[in-house]
Amino acid sequence: MADDLSALFDRDTIISAGGFVGSGPRFQGSRQAGFWGLPYLSFRKADEPREWWSPDDGLDVTLVGEGRLQAGAVLDFREGRFPNDDRRLAGLPRLPATVGLGLFGEVWPIAETLRLRAEVTQGIRAHDGLLAKLGADLVGHFGRFTLSAGPRLVLGDAAAMQLDFDVPVEPTLVNPRLTPYRASAGARSAGATATLSYAWSEAWQTLGYVRYDRLIASASGSPIVRRIGTADELTVSVGAIYSFRANP
């Protein structure tokens, strides 16, 4: 979501609040799905139209620009990995879930129809590494329905890739499914996403979202992916959002 900080000081600010529930890989390369829930919060000035956004956008705040060109700060959530996610992970280190902080930029080459967006974030721990997420979205409005779809590409530096896909020597001594592996910087995944939303009224909106990612390059070569998990990742979610004026 993209928010303009100046809206916080507008007495007629419109607040949008809601949440999503969904299912997706328990960890990078997992065959098993886990369930999750996330809150949603956005705000805009009363004279501003409701902006389109994608459910896989990071949590962001616009600092520069408006309308067709925006940039600012962004926070994204990063999956963890725990031994109880899959017993075949025995020996691998536990990875707590974390967040990344960074910058985003987006541009609409065709107003309300084509959006290009990039997010670059660094994990809050030094060894979490740097991730870059690139996407394009084609958006169509059909009465109360809005349909969008587009490609996605995720890249990581050496630290980010090694955190999720490395296999040290020690785990291979207790887990015969694994062999030592060293991941390298580069592309992590390529995929696509689609979202369908319906505006029941000015206040209520519901959404359905699906995203497919294919782990590629160094990520797909990891024994965690090849011998335990899968290179194919699917995420689905549904959500509802309610909008209201801060000062009715």
HELIX and SHEET records of a PDB file:
HELIX    1   1 LEU A    5  PHE A    9  5                                   5    
HELIX    2   2 PRO A   83  ASP A   85  5                                   3    
HELIX    3   3 ARG A   87  LEU A   89  5                                   3    
HELIX    4   4 ALA A  126  ASP A  128  5                                   3    
HELIX    5   5 ALA A  158  PHE A  165  1                                   8    
HELIX    6   6 VAL A  169  VAL A  174  1                                   6    
HELIX    7   7 ALA A  217  SER A  220  1                                   4    
HELIX    8   8 PRO A  223  PRO A  223  1                                   1    
HELIX    9   9 ILE A  224  ILE A  228  3                                   5    
SHEET    1   A11 ALA A  33  ARG A  44  0                                        
SHEET    2   A11 ILE A  14  PRO A  25 -1                                        
SHEET    3   A11 ASP A 232  ARG A 245 -1                                        
SHEET    4   A11 TRP A 204  LEU A 215 -1                                        
SHEET    5   A11 GLY A 186  ALA A 199 -1                                        
SHEET    6   A11 PHE A 145  GLY A 156 -1                                        
SHEET    7   A11 LEU A 130  PHE A 142 -1                                        
SHEET    8   A11 LEU A 114  GLY A 123 -1                                        
SHEET    9   A11 THR A  98  ILE A 110 -1                                        
SHEET   10   A11 LEU A  69  ARG A  78 -1                                        
SHEET   11   A11 LEU A  59  GLU A  66 -1                                        
END                                                                             
